[in-house]
Amino acid sequence: MYSPQILVALFVLLLAVAIPLVSVAVQLMRLFRWSFLDDKASRGERPHFTGPVLALLFSGLAASDFTSYEPMRTIAELNPVPLAARAYFTVTMLVLAVLSWAYGGAVKKRLLHRLGITKR
């Protein structure tokens, strides 16, 4: 039997992957509704994916050491971080997931503006 700390950590990682996954699914449904069902004159702004997709990517990287399913097993094998530092890697990826969810759209806008693709 696992200790309570390990069970809590696994539950947190499950939530860290499940919440962005559900969010991306909801955004896809909103995009479908926005593009096909709504009136073009009153439909408003397109749904944004930057934050939830980046959060899903980083939380997937954080959970890659704890699952034995593909492609997570391959990602864990290709991870260049030493085994002694994997806990720090996991925490860092979870922090990046939260930050990318909060600031993903602003970073994307700034990057596209600096590349000259869009105007502010």
Protein Blocks (a to p, Z undefined) as FASTA:
>chain_A
ZZfklmmmmmmmmmmmmmmmmmmmmmmmmmmmmmmmmcfklnopaddfklmmmmmmmmmm
mmmmmpcbdfklmmmmmpmbdfklmmmmmmmmmmmmmmmmmmmmmmmmmmmmmnomacZZ
